[in-house]
């Protein structure tokens, strides 16, 4: 709140999720215009709450669920990610590792944390051994998720935040 009060911006833009919530609420309390962007086809809980206070709501998809009044703008991405559009896909072959990236906001992370470990365990052991899984989850769920993968043969990296998204995107074979 102090940063917004000191810098006196004309507008604050939030992109949803727990990371933007405090700043968006500070903007509302200080009477600043708030613009929110929803990148998913179903509006997050955070953005649903903030939408009623926002001067404008932008969305990546037309007919975004729970977005009553929005303008479709598409998905803004960093240059380090958009530059990957020209990188050709490198499939995993035969016995090579298969890099699986599982991402989700708070709602998606919960669902994926329940479903993906069970799905992995249903695969034949030789396929499980090929999987290098990187999965995002809520901070509070990291240990629970690690326990869910116990007994599987895949390699896992589980975290609430990844700061190397361009690298993860470039090296994965499948993103869920």
Short mmCIF file of the C-alpha atoms (twelve columns), coordinates in Angstrom:
data_MODEL
# 
_entry.id   MODEL 
# 
loop_
_atom_site.group_PDB 
_atom_site.id 
_atom_site.type_symbol 
_atom_site.label_atom_id 
_atom_site.label_alt_id 
_atom_site.label_comp_id 
_atom_site.label_asym_id 
_atom_site.label_seq_id 
_atom_site.Cartn_x 
_atom_site.Cartn_y 
_atom_site.Cartn_z 
_atom_site.pdbx_PDB_model_num 
ATOM 1   C CA . UNK A 1   0.000   0.000   0.000   1 
ATOM 2   C CA . UNK A 2   2.871   2.308   0.854   1 
ATOM 3   C CA . UNK A 3   4.460   1.844   -2.579  1 
ATOM 4   C CA . UNK A 4   1.239   2.816   -4.338  1 
ATOM 5   C CA . UNK A 5   0.688   5.783   -2.006  1 
ATOM 6   C CA . UNK A 6   4.261   7.027   -2.581  1 
ATOM 7   C CA . UNK A 7   4.365   6.525   -6.358  1 
ATOM 8   C CA . UNK A 8   0.788   7.668   -6.983  1 
ATOM 9   C CA . UNK A 9   0.107   5.690   -10.173 1 
ATOM 10  C CA . UNK A 10  -2.929  6.564   -12.262 1 
ATOM 11  C CA . UNK A 11  -3.774  2.897   -12.577 1 
ATOM 12  C CA . UNK A 12  -2.798  -0.514  -11.200 1 
ATOM 13  C CA . UNK A 13  -2.937  -3.653  -13.355 1 
ATOM 14  C CA . UNK A 14  -3.319  -7.104  -11.803 1 
ATOM 15  C CA . UNK A 15  -2.957  -10.444 -13.532 1 
ATOM 16  C CA . UNK A 16  -4.787  -12.562 -10.982 1 
ATOM 17  C CA . UNK A 17  -3.670  -14.991 -8.346  1 
ATOM 18  C CA . UNK A 18  -2.366  -14.566 -4.853  1 
ATOM 19  C CA . UNK A 19  0.617   -12.511 -6.031  1 
ATOM 20  C CA . UNK A 20  -1.463  -9.640  -7.387  1 
ATOM 21  C CA . UNK A 21  -4.191  -9.620  -4.743  1 
ATOM 22  C CA . UNK A 22  -2.496  -7.401  -2.099  1 
ATOM 23  C CA . UNK A 23  -1.499  -4.763  -4.641  1 
ATOM 24  C CA . UNK A 24  -4.956  -4.774  -6.227  1 
ATOM 25  C CA . UNK A 25  -6.663  -4.368  -2.848  1 
ATOM 26  C CA . UNK A 26  -4.277  -1.528  -1.983  1 
ATOM 27  C CA . UNK A 27  -5.230  0.189   -5.252  1 
ATOM 28  C CA . UNK A 28  -8.918  -0.184  -4.417  1 
ATOM 29  C CA . UNK A 29  -8.442  1.200   -0.887  1 
ATOM 30  C CA . UNK A 30  -6.437  4.154   -2.224  1 
ATOM 31  C CA . UNK A 31  -9.017  4.951   -4.894  1 
ATOM 32  C CA . UNK A 32  -6.780  4.068   -7.847  1 
ATOM 33  C CA . UNK A 33  -8.164  2.682   -11.081 1 
ATOM 34  C CA . UNK A 34  -7.728  -1.077  -11.215 1 
ATOM 35  C CA . UNK A 35  -7.488  -3.135  -14.385 1 
ATOM 36  C CA . UNK A 36  -7.402  -6.895  -14.107 1 
ATOM 37  C CA . UNK A 37  -6.491  -9.500  -16.697 1 
ATOM 38  C CA . UNK A 38  -7.691  -13.100 -16.692 1 
ATOM 39  C CA . UNK A 39  -5.485  -15.486 -18.640 1 
ATOM 40  C CA . UNK A 40  -7.661  -18.584 -18.209 1 
ATOM 41  C CA . UNK A 41  -10.995 -19.516 -19.778 1 
ATOM 42  C CA . UNK A 42  -12.511 -19.650 -16.278 1 
ATOM 43  C CA . UNK A 43  -11.940 -16.568 -14.151 1 
ATOM 44  C CA . UNK A 44  -9.961  -17.190 -10.967 1 
ATOM 45  C CA . UNK A 45  -11.429 -16.586 -7.530  1 
ATOM 46  C CA . UNK A 46  -9.084  -13.661 -7.023  1 
ATOM 47  C CA . UNK A 47  -10.169 -11.969 -10.234 1 
ATOM 48  C CA . UNK A 48  -13.840 -12.744 -9.587  1 
ATOM 49  C CA . UNK A 49  -13.558 -10.862 -6.310  1 
ATOM 50  C CA . UNK A 50  -11.595 -7.978  -7.837  1 
ATOM 51  C CA . UNK A 51  -13.746 -7.644  -10.982 1 
ATOM 52  C CA . UNK A 52  -16.523 -5.826  -9.149  1 
ATOM 53  C CA . UNK A 53  -14.042 -3.075  -8.176  1 
ATOM 54  C CA . UNK A 54  -12.111 -2.919  -11.446 1 
ATOM 55  C CA . UNK A 55  -12.397 -0.087  -13.927 1 
ATOM 56  C CA . UNK A 56  -11.757 -2.630  -16.697 1 
ATOM 57  C CA . UNK A 57  -11.455 -6.397  -17.069 1 
ATOM 58  C CA . UNK A 58  -9.368  -7.960  -19.830 1 
ATOM 59  C CA . UNK A 59  -9.334  -11.616 -20.804 1 
ATOM 60  C CA . UNK A 60  -7.316  -13.934 -23.015 1 
ATOM 61  C CA . UNK A 61  -10.357 -15.830 -24.265 1 
ATOM 62  C CA . UNK A 62  -13.786 -14.826 -25.553 1 
ATOM 63  C CA . UNK A 63  -16.644 -15.814 -23.254 1 
ATOM 64  C CA . UNK A 64  -14.420 -16.286 -20.208 1 
ATOM 65  C CA . UNK A 65  -16.555 -17.943 -17.547 1 
ATOM 66  C CA . UNK A 66  -17.421 -15.670 -14.591 1 
ATOM 67  C CA . UNK A 67  -16.127 -12.588 -16.441 1 
ATOM 68  C CA . UNK A 68  -19.280 -10.479 -16.734 1 
ATOM 69  C CA . UNK A 69  -17.826 -7.518  -18.555 1 
ATOM 70  C CA . UNK A 70  -14.512 -8.012  -20.236 1 
ATOM 71  C CA . UNK A 71  -12.528 -7.089  -23.298 1 
ATOM 72  C CA . UNK A 72  -10.693 -9.854  -25.093 1 
ATOM 73  C CA . UNK A 73  -7.058  -8.804  -25.355 1 
ATOM 74  C CA . UNK A 74  -5.250  -12.110 -25.741 1 
ATOM 75  C CA . UNK A 75  -2.452  -13.234 -23.463 1 
ATOM 76  C CA . UNK A 76  0.444   -10.858 -22.829 1 
ATOM 77  C CA . UNK A 77  3.729   -12.755 -22.581 1 
ATOM 78  C CA . UNK A 78  7.330   -11.796 -21.905 1 
ATOM 79  C CA . UNK A 79  9.750   -11.569 -24.816 1 
ATOM 80  C CA . UNK A 80  11.737  -14.485 -23.367 1 
ATOM 81  C CA . UNK A 81  8.629   -16.638 -23.773 1 
ATOM 82  C CA . UNK A 82  7.334   -15.308 -27.097 1 
ATOM 83  C CA . UNK A 83  10.766  -15.949 -28.595 1 
ATOM 84  C CA . UNK A 84  10.109  -19.660 -27.997 1 
ATOM 85  C CA . UNK A 85  7.346   -19.604 -30.639 1 
ATOM 86  C CA . UNK A 86  10.051  -20.075 -33.277 1 
ATOM 87  C CA . UNK A 87  11.817  -22.928 -31.459 1 
ATOM 88  C CA . UNK A 88  10.865  -26.263 -33.023 1 
ATOM 89  C CA . UNK A 89  9.363   -28.980 -30.847 1 
ATOM 90  C CA . UNK A 90  11.827  -31.765 -30.024 1 
ATOM 91  C CA . UNK A 91  9.887   -34.965 -29.347 1 
ATOM 92  C CA . UNK A 92  10.999  -37.532 -26.815 1 
ATOM 93  C CA . UNK A 93  11.883  -40.774 -28.561 1 
ATOM 94  C CA . UNK A 94  12.011  -44.393 -27.463 1 
ATOM 95  C CA . UNK A 95  13.667  -44.595 -24.062 1 
ATOM 96  C CA . UNK A 96  14.576  -40.893 -23.798 1 
ATOM 97  C CA . UNK A 97  13.263  -38.821 -20.891 1 
ATOM 98  C CA . UNK A 98  9.809   -37.293 -21.296 1 
ATOM 99  C CA . UNK A 99  9.588   -33.859 -19.647 1 
ATOM 100 C CA . UNK A 100 6.121   -33.148 -18.255 1 
ATOM 101 C CA . UNK A 101 5.281   -29.687 -16.915 1 
ATOM 102 C CA . UNK A 102 2.170   -29.330 -14.739 1 
ATOM 103 C CA . UNK A 103 1.040   -25.782 -13.911 1 
ATOM 104 C CA . UNK A 104 -2.086  -24.374 -12.388 1 
ATOM 105 C CA . UNK A 105 -3.322  -21.474 -10.355 1 
ATOM 106 C CA . UNK A 106 -4.679  -22.202 -6.899  1 
ATOM 107 C CA . UNK A 107 -7.746  -23.995 -8.255  1 
ATOM 108 C CA . UNK A 108 -5.901  -25.873 -11.001 1 
ATOM 109 C CA . UNK A 109 -3.005  -26.774 -8.722  1 
ATOM 110 C CA . UNK A 110 -5.395  -28.499 -6.320  1 
ATOM 111 C CA . UNK A 111 -7.118  -30.511 -9.035  1 
ATOM 112 C CA . UNK A 112 -3.842  -31.471 -10.710 1 
ATOM 113 C CA . UNK A 113 -2.351  -32.388 -7.332  1 
ATOM 114 C CA . UNK A 114 -5.183  -34.855 -6.837  1 
ATOM 115 C CA . UNK A 115 -5.319  -36.312 -10.351 1 
ATOM 116 C CA . UNK A 116 -1.818  -36.316 -11.878 1 
ATOM 117 C CA . UNK A 117 -0.028  -38.462 -9.238  1 
ATOM 118 C CA . UNK A 118 -2.727  -41.132 -9.528  1 
ATOM 119 C CA . UNK A 119 -2.577  -41.025 -13.329 1 
ATOM 120 C CA . UNK A 120 1.225   -41.379 -13.290 1 
ATOM 121 C CA . UNK A 121 0.982   -44.422 -11.021 1 
ATOM 122 C CA . UNK A 122 -1.402  -46.083 -13.517 1 
ATOM 123 C CA . UNK A 123 1.264   -45.979 -16.237 1 
ATOM 124 C CA . UNK A 124 3.510   -48.987 -16.820 1 
ATOM 125 C CA . UNK A 125 6.709   -48.780 -14.767 1 
ATOM 126 C CA . UNK A 126 8.933   -48.401 -17.869 1 
ATOM 127 C CA . UNK A 127 6.972   -45.264 -18.879 1 
ATOM 128 C CA . UNK A 128 7.019   -43.855 -15.345 1 
ATOM 129 C CA . UNK A 129 10.819  -44.127 -15.327 1 
ATOM 130 C CA . UNK A 130 11.019  -41.919 -18.427 1 
ATOM 131 C CA . UNK A 131 9.008   -39.068 -16.911 1 
ATOM 132 C CA . UNK A 132 10.737  -35.998 -15.536 1 
ATOM 133 C CA . UNK A 133 7.839   -34.184 -13.911 1 
ATOM 134 C CA . UNK A 134 7.920   -30.553 -12.847 1 
ATOM 135 C CA . UNK A 135 4.765   -29.557 -10.987 1 
ATOM 136 C CA . UNK A 136 3.557   -26.336 -9.438  1 
ATOM 137 C CA . UNK A 137 1.323   -26.475 -6.381  1 
ATOM 138 C CA . UNK A 138 0.315   -24.325 -3.452  1 
ATOM 139 C CA . UNK A 139 3.097   -23.803 -0.922  1 
ATOM 140 C CA . UNK A 140 1.066   -25.596 1.758   1 
ATOM 141 C CA . UNK A 141 0.644   -28.655 -0.476  1 
ATOM 142 C CA . UNK A 142 4.292   -29.335 -1.395  1 
ATOM 143 C CA . UNK A 143 4.867   -32.119 1.149   1 
ATOM 144 C CA . UNK A 144 1.451   -33.664 0.539   1 
ATOM 145 C CA . UNK A 145 2.136   -33.775 -3.195  1 
ATOM 146 C CA . UNK A 146 5.587   -35.289 -2.679  1 
ATOM 147 C CA . UNK A 147 3.956   -38.032 -0.614  1 
ATOM 148 C CA . UNK A 148 1.413   -38.676 -3.372  1 
ATOM 149 C CA . UNK A 149 4.256   -39.374 -5.807  1 
ATOM 150 C CA . UNK A 150 5.942   -41.846 -3.440  1 
ATOM 151 C CA . UNK A 151 5.971   -45.261 -5.054  1 
ATOM 152 C CA . UNK A 152 5.986   -43.859 -8.574  1 
ATOM 153 C CA . UNK A 153 9.139   -44.248 -10.642 1 
ATOM 154 C CA . UNK A 154 9.138   -40.755 -12.174 1 
ATOM 155 C CA . UNK A 155 11.568  -38.008 -11.227 1 
ATOM 156 C CA . UNK A 156 9.761   -35.043 -9.652  1 
ATOM 157 C CA . UNK A 157 10.458  -31.383 -9.012  1 
ATOM 158 C CA . UNK A 158 7.638   -29.837 -6.988  1 
ATOM 159 C CA . UNK A 159 7.468   -26.182 -6.029  1 
ATOM 160 C CA . UNK A 160 5.009   -23.354 -5.442  1 
ATOM 161 C CA . UNK A 161 6.966   -21.045 -7.769  1 
ATOM 162 C CA . UNK A 162 9.351   -21.396 -10.709 1 
ATOM 163 C CA . UNK A 163 11.524  -18.510 -11.851 1 
ATOM 164 C CA . UNK A 164 12.831  -20.308 -14.969 1 
ATOM 165 C CA . UNK A 165 9.621   -20.544 -17.002 1 
ATOM 166 C CA . UNK A 166 11.203  -19.975 -20.444 1 
ATOM 167 C CA . UNK A 167 13.607  -22.853 -19.781 1 
ATOM 168 C CA . UNK A 168 10.811  -25.099 -18.512 1 
ATOM 169 C CA . UNK A 169 8.642   -24.314 -21.549 1 
ATOM 170 C CA . UNK A 170 11.478  -24.878 -23.983 1 
ATOM 171 C CA . UNK A 171 12.470  -28.243 -22.547 1 
ATOM 172 C CA . UNK A 172 9.085   -29.820 -21.866 1 
ATOM 173 C CA . UNK A 173 7.310   -32.279 -24.123 1 
ATOM 174 C CA . UNK A 174 3.866   -31.739 -22.643 1 
ATOM 175 C CA . UNK A 175 2.326   -28.977 -20.540 1 
ATOM 176 C CA . UNK A 176 -0.761  -29.609 -18.462 1 
# 
